[in-house]
């Protein structure tokens, strides 16, 4: 299937309730349970890491959808296989995974934020390693009908450098920030994401 057809297919299911599947609900419940469990344990650092990555994820998905609007094709698209397509490049299942990815991977961070691994600060080291893991896994996703890299020059290496490294750097660095800085970053970026969705999706209908 060529790029115009895949783009059209993704846009045809964009926020289309006909694709809904019941597992949408338990996925949301699992994410809520994970966060409530960490809140009960007062693991605020892990919660900040998780929400930081999720806020950055939404920022990137909005940018990708805007690329689609202005150029005709997004960098990545989800043409099928989701219970609800939120934006052209992200379905409900992917979004729920990213909702907890930063929290989950924060659990492997050493207690000492200044400790080095192979001469590299451990926060940066694990951001790069986690990003590499996700980029390699995305190679597999791109072989399925459910996920598509639209342009020939867009693949695992650009995704690794420009998407997943920033995702995990945000999560790992936020883990050690002071609570006020965590709240400002997470709250500010989610507010920006929400405003962009209201304007570009709600008012203008671009994404």
Protein Blocks (a to p, Z undefined) as FASTA:
>chain_A
ZZklmmmmmmmmgopaklpcfklmmmmmmmmmmmmmmmmnopaklmmmmmmmmmmmmmmm
mmmmmmmmmnopafbdcfehiabdfblmbcfklmmmmmmmmmmmmmmpcfblkbceehia
fklmmmmmmmmmmmmmmmmmmmpmkbccfbfklcfklmmmmmmmmmmmmmmmmmmmcfkl
mmmmmmmmmmmmmmmmmmmmmmnomZZ
